Amino acid sequence: MVTKEGLAEVNEKLGGIDIGKGGKAKKYVLVSDRVKAFRDLCPDGCIETQIISIEDGVVTMKATIYDEGGKVISTGMAQEKEVSSFINKTSYIENCETSAVGRALGFAGIGIDASMASAEEVANAMMQQDALSSKISEKEVKILERMCERKGFDVGTTFPDGVENLTGEQYAKAAKKLGALPDKEIA
């Protein structure tokens, strides 16, 4: 059963990755970590996903989180366009499903702090706050390299001009796409 105390306990254990730079960086908890926390909190619960629509390269999905008794805890929606990014060209349905699950788990109170922001929303906020023309830090380079490695992408192919040459804006977009992939741990 999901309780306030149980939520506090699993959330305390959750790590996350920083999206953004310096004092303006925001912590984002990966969906894979949210799913693990849900399984710890509610081992016999269920995560169900459903394609609401898929047309002209745009998919809309809904995720529903159930407790052990089959009671709905929360839902989350997401939409992705097939042509919106390198990753979505091959995995837009999977990316959308992961986003919907992450939002549903967030609405259930798993992996959120003071706000219910997606990785994209956090990344966009960071883009607006920074100059974004500067090169990314060594830490951000390593994060993207680990994300690619965990997904099985070749770093050189994914970032032909080199990860270390990315701007803050490019990092935010890449982190949003790579960080939202299913069942991959970065830490």
MDTraj code that builds the backbone (N, CA, C; nanometers):
import mdtraj as md
import numpy as np

residues = "MET VAL THR LYS GLU GLY LEU ALA GLU VAL ASN GLU LYS LEU GLY GLY ILE ASP ILE GLY LYS GLY GLY LYS ALA LYS LYS TYR VAL LEU VAL SER ASP ARG VAL LYS ALA PHE ARG ASP LEU CYS PRO ASP GLY CYS ILE GLU THR GLN ILE ILE SER ILE GLU ASP GLY VAL VAL THR MET LYS ALA THR ILE TYR ASP GLU GLY GLY LYS VAL ILE SER THR GLY MET ALA GLN GLU LYS GLU VAL SER SER PHE ILE ASN LYS THR SER TYR ILE GLU ASN CYS GLU THR SER ALA VAL GLY ARG ALA LEU GLY PHE ALA GLY ILE GLY ILE ASP ALA SER MET ALA SER ALA GLU GLU VAL ALA ASN ALA MET MET GLN GLN ASP ALA LEU SER SER LYS ILE SER GLU LYS GLU VAL LYS ILE LEU GLU ARG MET CYS GLU ARG LYS GLY PHE ASP VAL GLY THR THR PHE PRO ASP GLY VAL GLU ASN LEU THR GLY GLU GLN TYR ALA LYS ALA ALA LYS LYS LEU GLY ALA LEU PRO ASP LYS GLU ILE ALA".split()
xyz = np.array([
    [0.0840, -0.1183, 0.0000],
    [0.0000, 0.0000, 0.0000],
    [0.0888, 0.1250, 0.0000],
    [0.0501, 0.2232, -0.0779],
    [0.1248, 0.3475, -0.0853],
    [0.0835, 0.4374, 0.0311],
    [0.1827, 0.4755, 0.1110],
    [0.1569, 0.5642, 0.2242],
    [0.2492, 0.6852, 0.2154],
    [0.2149, 0.7877, 0.2891],
    [0.2977, 0.9072, 0.2948],
    [0.4381, 0.8722, 0.3446],
    [0.4444, 0.7873, 0.4454],
    [0.5730, 0.7467, 0.5019],
    [0.6542, 0.6671, 0.4003],
    [0.5860, 0.5760, 0.3303],
    [0.6524, 0.4949, 0.2278],
    [0.7076, 0.5807, 0.1161],
    [0.6286, 0.6796, 0.0720],
    [0.6760, 0.7726, -0.0319],
    [0.7994, 0.8485, 0.0158],
    [0.7943, 0.8965, 0.1377],
    [0.9087, 0.9702, 0.1918],
    [1.0328, 0.8822, 0.1939],
    [1.0164, 0.7553, 0.2306],
    [1.1294, 0.6627, 0.2392],
    [1.1909, 0.6355, 0.1013],
    [1.1084, 0.6045, 0.0006],
    [1.1651, 0.5759, -0.1320],
    [1.2228, 0.7011, -0.1959],
    [1.1590, 0.8145, -0.1745],
    [1.2109, 0.9385, -0.2331],
    [1.3445, 0.9791, -0.1723],
    [1.3635, 0.9474, -0.0458],
    [1.4896, 0.9798, 0.0203],
    [1.6055, 0.9031, -0.0416],
    [1.5786, 0.7846, -0.0929],
    [1.6817, 0.6996, -0.1525],
    [1.7141, 0.7371, -0.2968],
    [1.6257, 0.8110, -0.3608],
    [1.6437, 0.8413, -0.5023],
    [1.7556, 0.9427, -0.5243],
    [1.8364, 0.9147, -0.6232],
    [1.9417, 1.0082, -0.6628],
    [1.8893, 1.0991, -0.7714],
    [1.9554, 1.0996, -0.8808],
    [1.9144, 1.1804, -0.9940],
    [2.0354, 1.2374, -1.0640],
    [2.0091, 1.3037, -1.1732],
    [2.1154, 1.3705, -1.2470],
    [2.0858, 1.5194, -1.2478],
    [2.1909, 1.5973, -1.2555],
    [2.1742, 1.7419, -1.2640],
    [2.1567, 1.7814, -1.4090],
    [2.0522, 1.8588, -1.4342],
    [2.0321, 1.9181, -1.5658],
    [2.0529, 2.0669, -1.5469],
    [2.1473, 2.1215, -1.6185],
    [2.1817, 2.2618, -1.6036],
    [2.3187, 2.2758, -1.5434],
    [2.3547, 2.3998, -1.5116],
    [2.4899, 2.4288, -1.4670],
    [2.4909, 2.5041, -1.3352],
    [2.5961, 2.4782, -1.2596],
    [2.6232, 2.5550, -1.1382],
    [2.5086, 2.5564, -1.0403],
    [2.4870, 2.6737, -0.9817],
    [2.3829, 2.6909, -0.8819],
    [2.2428, 2.6835, -0.9391],
    [2.2316, 2.6839, -1.0711],
    [2.1005, 2.6776, -1.1344],
    [2.0634, 2.5359, -1.1772],
    [2.1516, 2.4393, -1.1525],
    [2.1248, 2.3011, -1.1912],
    [2.0038, 2.2473, -1.1153],
    [1.9252, 2.1696, -1.1837],
    [1.8074, 2.1067, -1.1240],
    [1.8270, 1.9559, -1.1265],
    [1.7855, 1.8911, -1.0198],
    [1.7958, 1.7460, -1.0081],
    [1.6784, 1.6825, -1.0812],
    [1.7087, 1.5842, -1.1660],
    [1.6048, 1.5095, -1.2365],
    [1.6220, 1.3620, -1.2026],
    [1.5168, 1.2990, -1.1540],
    [1.5195, 1.1572, -1.1207],
    [1.4779, 1.0786, -1.2449],
    [1.5645, 0.9891, -1.2871],
    [1.5380, 0.9085, -1.4057],
    [1.4133, 0.8228, -1.3878],
    [1.3448, 0.7985, -1.4985],
    [1.2237, 0.7175, -1.4934],
    [1.2563, 0.5765, -1.4449],
    [1.3694, 0.5225, -1.4861],
    [1.4068, 0.3875, -1.4402],
    [1.4170, 0.3836, -1.2876],
    [1.4689, 0.4902, -1.2276],
    [1.4776, 0.4958, -1.0819],
    [1.3397, 0.5118, -1.0182],
    [1.2510, 0.5854, -1.0842],
    [1.1141, 0.6002, -1.0327],
    [1.0411, 0.4664, -1.0354],
    [1.0629, 0.3887, -1.1432],
    [0.9987, 0.2572, -1.1539],
    [1.0490, 0.1659, -1.0423],
    [1.1794, 0.1647, -1.0178],
    [1.2357, 0.0826, -0.9095],
    [1.1774, 0.1244, -0.7748],
    [1.1643, 0.2540, -0.7538],
    [1.1076, 0.3030, -0.6277],
    [0.9624, 0.2569, -0.6140],
    [0.8873, 0.2617, -0.7234],
    [0.7488, 0.2142, -0.7197],
    [0.7434, 0.0660, -0.6852],
    [0.8343, -0.0128, -0.7445],
    [0.8372, -0.1573, -0.7155],
    [0.8726, -0.1829, -0.5691],
    [0.9606, -0.1002, -0.5113],
    [0.9911, -0.1128, -0.3687],
    [0.8702, -0.0769, -0.2838],
    [0.8003, 0.0281, -0.3236],
    [0.6869, 0.0798, -0.2490],
    [0.5626, -0.0081, -0.2624],
    [0.5462, -0.0626, -0.3805],
    [0.4220, -0.1340, -0.4128],
    [0.4558, -0.2553, -0.5010],
    [0.5175, -0.3591, -0.4433],
    [0.5677, -0.4722, -0.5224],
    [0.4634, -0.5413, -0.6097],
    [0.3399, -0.5418, -0.5671],
    [0.2352, -0.6069, -0.6444],
    [0.1492, -0.5071, -0.7212],
    [0.1961, -0.3839, -0.7293],
    [0.1255, -0.2826, -0.8061],
    [0.1481, -0.3043, -0.9549],
    [0.0878, -0.2205, -1.0350],
    [0.0932, -0.2382, -1.1804],
    [0.1114, -0.1032, -1.2498],
    [0.1929, -0.1036, -1.3535],
    [0.2076, 0.0121, -1.4415],
    [0.1554, -0.0307, -1.5773],
    [0.0530, 0.0376, -1.6234],
    [-0.0097, 0.0033, -1.7508],
    [0.0042, 0.1216, -1.8462],
    [0.0413, 0.0931, -1.9715],
    [0.0499, 0.1998, -2.0707],
    [-0.0452, 0.1697, -2.1859],
    [-0.0892, 0.2771, -2.2487],
    [-0.1857, 0.2644, -2.3573],
    [-0.1578, 0.3717, -2.4612],
    [-0.1556, 0.3313, -2.5873],
    [-0.1454, 0.4294, -2.6954],
    [-0.2846, 0.4895, -2.7145],
    [-0.2941, 0.6200, -2.6946],
    [-0.4212, 0.6910, -2.7132],
    [-0.4420, 0.7201, -2.8609],
    [-0.3355, 0.7655, -2.9270],
    [-0.3426, 0.7883, -3.0711],
    [-0.2026, 0.7799, -3.1300],
    [-0.1994, 0.7393, -3.2548],
    [-0.0744, 0.7369, -3.3306],
    [-0.1110, 0.7679, -3.4756],
    [-0.0656, 0.8845, -3.5211],
    [-0.1045, 0.9299, -3.6530],
    [-0.0028, 1.0307, -3.7044],
    [0.0354, 1.0164, -3.8292],
    [0.1271, 1.1094, -3.8943],
    [0.2556, 1.1295, -3.8141],
    [0.3076, 1.0229, -3.7581],
    [0.4335, 1.0319, -3.6844],
    [0.4234, 1.0977, -3.5481],
    [0.3034, 1.1073, -3.4936],
    [0.2843, 1.1635, -3.3597],
    [0.2109, 1.0600, -3.2755],
    [0.2676, 1.0276, -3.1602],
    [0.2048, 0.9311, -3.0710],
    [0.1683, 0.9997, -2.9397],
    [0.0516, 0.9664, -2.8882],
    [0.0074, 1.0133, -2.7569],
    [-0.0193, 0.8897, -2.6727],
    [0.0394, 0.8895, -2.5526],
    [0.0260, 0.7738, -2.4645],
    [-0.0227, 0.8147, -2.3268],
    [-0.0829, 0.7175, -2.2611],
    [-0.1292, 0.7353, -2.1240],
    [-0.0715, 0.6224, -2.0399],
    [-0.0213, 0.6562, -1.9234],
    [0.0254, 0.5569, -1.8275],
    [-0.0642, 0.5646, -1.7048],
    [-0.0994, 0.4477, -1.6522],
    [-0.1817, 0.4400, -1.5327],
    [-0.1081, 0.3566, -1.4289],
    [-0.1025, 0.4095, -1.3073],
    [-0.0364, 0.3417, -1.1968],
    [-0.1440, 0.2882, -1.1032],
    [-0.1355, 0.1565, -1.0726],
    [-0.2325, 0.0903, -0.9857],
    [-0.1627, 0.0382, -0.8602],
    [-0.2348, 0.0391, -0.7492],
    [-0.1820, -0.0229, -0.6270],
    [-0.2091, -0.1733, -0.6318],
    [-0.1751, -0.2438, -0.5235],
    [-0.1899, -0.3895, -0.5180],
    [-0.3344, -0.4356, -0.5350],
    [-0.4273, -0.3539, -0.4943],
    [-0.5686, -0.3891, -0.5048],
    [-0.6337, -0.3491, -0.6359],
    [-0.5561, -0.2930, -0.7272],
    [-0.6108, -0.2517, -0.8560],
    [-0.6692, -0.1120, -0.8569],
    [-0.6510, -0.0382, -0.7470],
    [-0.7010, 0.0992, -0.7402],
    [-0.6037, 0.1921, -0.8137],
    [-0.6585, 0.2836, -0.8941],
    [-0.5747, 0.3791, -0.9669],
    [-0.5115, 0.4764, -0.8682],
    [-0.3800, 0.4863, -0.8746],
    [-0.3056, 0.5814, -0.7919],
    [-0.2887, 0.7125, -0.8679],
    [-0.2517, 0.7012, -0.9967],
    [-0.2305, 0.8213, -1.0776],
    [-0.2242, 0.7845, -1.2253],
    [-0.2298, 0.8882, -1.3081],
    [-0.2126, 0.8715, -1.4524],
    [-0.1167, 0.9784, -1.5023],
    [-0.0631, 0.9564, -1.6200],
    [0.0232, 1.0550, -1.6836],
    [0.0107, 1.0428, -1.8344],
    [0.0213, 1.1542, -1.9029],
    [0.0106, 1.1574, -2.0490],
    [0.1408, 1.2109, -2.1079],
    [0.1690, 1.1715, -2.2320],
    [0.2855, 1.2245, -2.3030],
    [0.2578, 1.2172, -2.4521],
    [0.3318, 1.2999, -2.5249],
    [0.3198, 1.3014, -2.6708],
    [0.4584, 1.3218, -2.7296],
    [0.4909, 1.2492, -2.8341],
    [0.6198, 1.2617, -2.9010],
    [0.5986, 1.2619, -3.0519],
    [0.6876, 1.3336, -3.1214],
    [0.6879, 1.3360, -3.2674],
    [0.8066, 1.2545, -3.3165],
    [0.7824, 1.1723, -3.4152],
    [0.8862, 1.0840, -3.4683],
    [1.0049, 1.1620, -3.5230],
    [0.9816, 1.2751, -3.5835],
    [1.0892, 1.3492, -3.6497],
    [1.1519, 1.4576, -3.5621],
    [1.1197, 1.4599, -3.4341],
    [1.1660, 1.5706, -3.3498],
    [1.3107, 1.5577, -3.3041],
    [1.3700, 1.4391, -3.3129],
    [1.5077, 1.4233, -3.2660],
    [1.5705, 1.2986, -3.3262],
    [1.6999, 1.2867, -3.3077],
    [1.7735, 1.1692, -3.3528],
    [1.7173, 1.0432, -3.2880],
    [1.6956, 1.0473, -3.1593],
    [1.6472, 0.9300, -3.0866],
    [1.5047, 0.8950, -3.1285],
    [1.4209, 0.9953, -3.1457],
    [1.2817, 0.9682, -3.1814],
    [1.2676, 0.9074, -3.3204],
    [1.3673, 0.9221, -3.4069],
    [1.3586, 0.8625, -3.5406],
    [1.3432, 0.7117, -3.5326],
    [1.3993, 0.6512, -3.4293],
    [1.3888, 0.5059, -3.4149],
    [1.3069, 0.4634, -3.2936],
    [1.2855, 0.5533, -3.1979],
    [1.2262, 0.5104, -3.0704],
    [1.1232, 0.6084, -3.0151],
    [1.0488, 0.6753, -3.1012],
    [0.9563, 0.7761, -3.0478],
    [0.8432, 0.7163, -2.9666],
    [0.7993, 0.5949, -3.0003],
    [0.6919, 0.5320, -2.9229],
    [0.7435, 0.4946, -2.7847],
    [0.8631, 0.4346, -2.7803],
    [0.9223, 0.3959, -2.6521],
    [0.9521, 0.5180, -2.5662],
    [1.0038, 0.6230, -2.6281],
    [1.0354, 0.7467, -2.5567],
    [0.9079, 0.8077, -2.4980],
    [0.8009, 0.8042, -2.5752],
    [0.6734, 0.8580, -2.5284],
    [0.6197, 0.7756, -2.4118],
    [0.6301, 0.6435, -2.4226],
    [0.5825, 0.5572, -2.3144],
    [0.6582, 0.5876, -2.1851],
    [0.7898, 0.6007, -2.1965],
    [0.8712, 0.6302, -2.0792],
    [0.8325, 0.7635, -2.0177],
    [0.8091, 0.8638, -2.1008],
    [0.7680, 0.9954, -2.0503],
    [0.6346, 0.9870, -1.9771],
    [0.5392, 0.9137, -2.0344],
    [0.4077, 0.8991, -1.9703],
    [0.4208, 0.8283, -1.8352],
    [0.5031, 0.7236, -1.8303],
    [0.5245, 0.6511, -1.7046],
    [0.5909, 0.7429, -1.6021],
    [0.6919, 0.8178, -1.6456],
    [0.7596, 0.9099, -1.5541],
    [0.6655, 1.0138, -1.4966],
    [0.5781, 1.0675, -1.5793],
    [0.4819, 1.1662, -1.5318],
    [0.3810, 1.1032, -1.4353],
    [0.3331, 0.9832, -1.4690],
    [0.2370, 0.9165, -1.3808],
    [0.3000, 0.8870, -1.2449],
    [0.4239, 0.8392, -1.2453],
    [0.4920, 0.8124, -1.1183],
    [0.5178, 0.9427, -1.0423],
    [0.5487, 1.0486, -1.1146],
    [0.5654, 1.1795, -1.0511],
    [0.4364, 1.2270, -0.9865],
    [0.3248, 1.2100, -1.0566],
    [0.1960, 1.2488, -0.9993],
    [0.1618, 1.1631, -0.8779],
    [0.2163, 1.0422, -0.8741],
    [0.1967, 0.9565, -0.7571],
    [0.2879, 0.9992, -0.6422],
    [0.3773, 1.0936, -0.6678],
    [0.4660, 1.1446, -0.5638],
    [0.6042, 1.0818, -0.5638],
    [0.6353, 1.0020, -0.6635],
    [0.7640, 0.9331, -0.6686],
    [0.8611, 1.0116, -0.7565],
    [0.9725, 1.0518, -0.6956],
    [1.0787, 1.1168, -0.7714],
    [1.0590, 1.2642, -0.7978],
    [0.9720, 1.3277, -0.7215],
    [0.9546, 1.4717, -0.7376],
    [0.9870, 1.5400, -0.6057],
    [1.0200, 1.6663, -0.6172],
    [1.0486, 1.7435, -0.4964],
    [0.9428, 1.8514, -0.4857],
    [0.9783, 1.9702, -0.5245],
    [0.8867, 2.0825, -0.5080],
    [0.7971, 2.1047, -0.6285],
    [0.8289, 2.0428, -0.7409],
    [0.7488, 2.0681, -0.8602],
    [0.7357, 1.9419, -0.9431],
    [0.6458, 1.9444, -1.0381],
    [0.6214, 1.8300, -1.1253],
    [0.6730, 1.8642, -1.2636],
    [0.8019, 1.8776, -1.2764],
    [0.8608, 1.9133, -1.4051],
    [0.9199, 1.7906, -1.4708],
    [0.9026, 1.7822, -1.6017],
    [0.9671, 1.6754, -1.6769],
    [1.1106, 1.7174, -1.7057],
    [1.1895, 1.6244, -1.7542],
    [1.3278, 1.6573, -1.7910],
    [1.3287, 1.7667, -1.8973],
    [1.2339, 1.7609, -1.9894],
    [1.2261, 1.8617, -2.0942],
    [1.1967, 1.9994, -2.0352],
    [1.1038, 2.0058, -1.9426],
    [1.0702, 2.1339, -1.8816],
    [1.1882, 2.1909, -1.8040],
    [1.2587, 2.1036, -1.7316],
    [1.3770, 2.1489, -1.6584],
    [1.4838, 2.1963, -1.7567],
    [1.5058, 2.1172, -1.8611],
    [1.6067, 2.1539, -1.9606],
    [1.5718, 2.2867, -2.0284],
    [1.4450, 2.3057, -2.0626],
    [1.4039, 2.4313, -2.1259],
    [1.4228, 2.5506, -2.0321],
    [1.3940, 2.5328, -1.9049],
    [1.4150, 2.6406, -1.8084],
    [1.5625, 2.6764, -1.7993],
    [1.6466, 2.5752, -1.8009],
    [1.7909, 2.5998, -1.7962],
    [1.8377, 2.6741, -1.9212],
    [1.7806, 2.6373, -2.0356],
    [1.8186, 2.7039, -2.1608],
    [1.7849, 2.8523, -2.1555],
    [1.6735, 2.8861, -2.0953],
    [1.6330, 3.0257, -2.0882],
    [1.7143, 3.1047, -1.9875],
    [1.7709, 3.0393, -1.8875],
    [1.8449, 3.1085, -1.7830],
    [1.9906, 3.1318, -1.8184],
    [2.0464, 3.0499, -1.9042],
    [2.1892, 3.0582, -1.9352],
    [2.2133, 3.1169, -2.0728],
    [2.3331, 3.1585, -2.0959],
    [2.3730, 3.2102, -2.2269],
    [2.3709, 3.0990, -2.3301],
    [2.4040, 2.9790, -2.2907],
    [2.3952, 2.8584, -2.3711],
    [2.4943, 2.8499, -2.4869],
    [2.5736, 2.9492, -2.5063],
    [2.6710, 2.9403, -2.6146],
    [2.8024, 2.8807, -2.5667],
    [2.8203, 2.8688, -2.4360],
    [2.9444, 2.8134, -2.3827],
    [2.9440, 2.6617, -2.3933],
    [3.0625, 2.6055, -2.3932],
    [3.0784, 2.4605, -2.4001],
    [3.0349, 2.3977, -2.2677],
    [2.9928, 2.2729, -2.2748],
    [2.9478, 2.2034, -2.1546],
    [3.0676, 2.1609, -2.0698],
    [3.0390, 2.1320, -1.9441],
    [3.1438, 2.0937, -1.8490],
    [3.1874, 1.9486, -1.8703],
    [3.2992, 1.9125, -1.8095],
    [3.3472, 1.7740, -1.8160],
    [3.2449, 1.6788, -1.7550],
    [3.1806, 1.7215, -1.6476],
    [3.0782, 1.6389, -1.5832],
    [2.9628, 1.6112, -1.6798],
    [2.9199, 1.7135, -1.7525],
    [2.8099, 1.6961, -1.8473],
    [2.8515, 1.6064, -1.9636],
    [2.9772, 1.6176, -2.0067],
    [3.0296, 1.5294, -2.1116],
    [3.0194, 1.3845, -2.0644],
    [3.0632, 1.3597, -1.9421],
    [3.0613, 1.2230, -1.8877],
    [2.9189, 1.1710, -1.8728],
    [2.8273, 1.2570, -1.8336],
    [2.6874, 1.2152, -1.8201],
    [2.6333, 1.1704, -1.9553],
    [2.6567, 1.2499, -2.0601],
    [2.6063, 1.2133, -2.1922],
    [2.6737, 1.0866, -2.2443],
    [2.8028, 1.0723, -2.2190],
    [2.8731, 0.9513, -2.2623],
    [2.8154, 0.8278, -2.1938],
    [2.7878, 0.8381, -2.0619],
    [2.7292, 0.7257, -1.9889],
    [2.5881, 0.6961, -2.0385],
    [2.5117, 0.8020, -2.0683],
    [2.3764, 0.7812, -2.1199],
    [2.3817, 0.7055, -2.2521],
    [2.4716, 0.7460, -2.3417],
    [2.4864, 0.6777, -2.4709],
    [2.5284, 0.5331, -2.4505],
    [2.6263, 0.5121, -2.3638],
    [2.6768, 0.3773, -2.3358],
    [2.5656, 0.2871, -2.2854],
    [2.4857, 0.3360, -2.1920],
    [2.3780, 0.2558, -2.1336],
    [2.2706, 0.2211, -2.2373],
    [2.2500, 0.3110, -2.3346],
    [2.1500, 0.2866, -2.4384],
    [2.2069, 0.2021, -2.5518],
    [2.3393, 0.1893, -2.5570],
    [2.4032, 0.1128, -2.6637],
    [2.4327, 0.1967, -2.7868],
    [2.4302, 0.3285, -2.7712],
    [2.4629, 0.4171, -2.8827],
    [2.6122, 0.4417, -2.8873],
    [2.6666, 0.4511, -3.0084],
    [2.8053, 0.4910, -3.0258],
    [2.8131, 0.6420, -3.0069],
    [2.8988, 0.6871, -2.9147],
    [2.9090, 0.8301, -2.8828],
    [2.9495, 0.9097, -3.0062],
    [3.0463, 0.8591, -3.0835],
    [3.0939, 0.9297, -3.2025],
    [2.9874, 0.9462, -3.3089],
    [2.9007, 0.8462, -3.3224],
    [2.7920, 0.8547, -3.4193],
    [2.6814, 0.9471, -3.3688],
    [2.6515, 0.9367, -3.2404],
    [2.5460, 1.0194, -3.1812],
    [2.5856, 1.1664, -3.1797],
    [2.7143, 1.1926, -3.1520],
    [2.7656, 1.3301, -3.1464],
    [2.8866, 1.3406, -3.2388],
    [2.8636, 1.3510, -3.3715],
    [2.9748, 1.3481, -3.4669],
    [3.0770, 1.4613, -3.4489],
    [3.0370, 1.5739, -3.3927],
    [3.1305, 1.6840, -3.3706],
    [3.1967, 1.6763, -3.2337],
    [3.1701, 1.5694, -3.1597],
    [3.2287, 1.5503, -3.0280],
    [3.1390, 1.6017, -2.9180],
    [3.1222, 1.5218, -2.8142],
    [3.0390, 1.5596, -2.7001],
    [3.0938, 1.6863, -2.6353],
    [3.2251, 1.6946, -2.6233],
    [3.2874, 1.8083, -2.5554],
    [3.2657, 1.9413, -2.6282],
    [3.2201, 1.9367, -2.7528],
    [3.1958, 2.0590, -2.8291],
    [3.0508, 2.1058, -2.8247],
    [2.9678, 2.0352, -2.7497],
    [2.8270, 2.0737, -2.7403],
    [2.8111, 2.2031, -2.6612],
    [2.7108, 2.2801, -2.6979],
    [2.6742, 2.3985, -2.6206],
    [2.5764, 2.3568, -2.5115],
    [2.5472, 2.4475, -2.4224],
    [2.4508, 2.4207, -2.3170],
    [2.3147, 2.3833, -2.3735],
    [2.2742, 2.4494, -2.4805],
    [2.1448, 2.4198, -2.5424],
    [2.1434, 2.2775, -2.5988],
    [2.2507, 2.2408, -2.6678],
    [2.2589, 2.1063, -2.7238],
    [2.2624, 2.0012, -2.6131],
    [2.3327, 2.0308, -2.5041],
    [2.3376, 1.9387, -2.3905],
    [2.1975, 1.9167, -2.3331],
    [2.1246, 2.0252, -2.3143],
    [1.9907, 2.0147, -2.2560],
    [1.9006, 1.9272, -2.3429],
    [1.9073, 1.9451, -2.4737],
    [1.8255, 1.8645, -2.5643],
    [1.8679, 1.7178, -2.5591],
    [1.9983, 1.6935, -2.5613],
    [2.0481, 1.5557, -2.5576],
    [2.0152, 1.4887, -2.4251],
    [2.0327, 1.5599, -2.3146],
    [2.0030, 1.5031, -2.1823],
    [1.8551, 1.4688, -2.1714],
    [1.7708, 1.5528, -2.2250],
    [1.6265, 1.5268, -2.2214],
    [1.5950, 1.3981, -2.2963],
    [1.6499, 1.3820, -2.4136],
    [1.6192, 1.2644, -2.4943],
    [1.6852, 1.1385, -2.4393],
    [1.8104, 1.1466, -2.4061],
    [1.8811, 1.0282, -2.3565],
    [1.8381, 0.9917, -2.2156],
    [1.8077, 1.0913, -2.1330],
    [1.7700, 1.0657, -1.9945],
    [1.6330, 1.0070, -1.9787],
    [1.5514, 1.0175, -2.0806],
    [1.4147, 0.9688, -2.0717],
    [1.3982, 0.8297, -2.1308],
    [1.5087, 0.7598, -2.1535],
    [1.4988, 0.6278, -2.2141],
    [1.4662, 0.5216, -2.1101],
    [1.3927, 0.4210, -2.1506],
    [1.3492, 0.3209, -2.0533],
    [1.4608, 0.2307, -2.0029],
    [1.4470, 0.1925, -1.8779],
    [1.5272, 0.0882, -1.8149],
    [1.6768, 0.1085, -1.8255],
    [1.7229, 0.2299, -1.8174],
    [1.8670, 0.2564, -1.8227],
    [1.9065, 0.3392, -1.7026],
    [2.0115, 0.2968, -1.6378],
    [2.0651, 0.3703, -1.5241],
    [2.1859, 0.4482, -1.5694],
    [2.2003, 0.5677, -1.5201],
    [2.3133, 0.6511, -1.5567],
    [2.4199, 0.6487, -1.4485],
    [2.3802, 0.6521, -1.3231],
    [2.4763, 0.6601, -1.2132],
    [2.5561, 0.5325, -1.1994],
])
top = md.Topology()
chain = top.add_chain()
for i, resn in enumerate(residues, 1):
    res = top.add_residue(resn, chain, resSeq=i)
    for name in ("N", "CA", "C"):
        top.add_atom(name, md.element.get_by_symbol(name[0]), res)
traj = md.Trajectory(xyz[None], top)
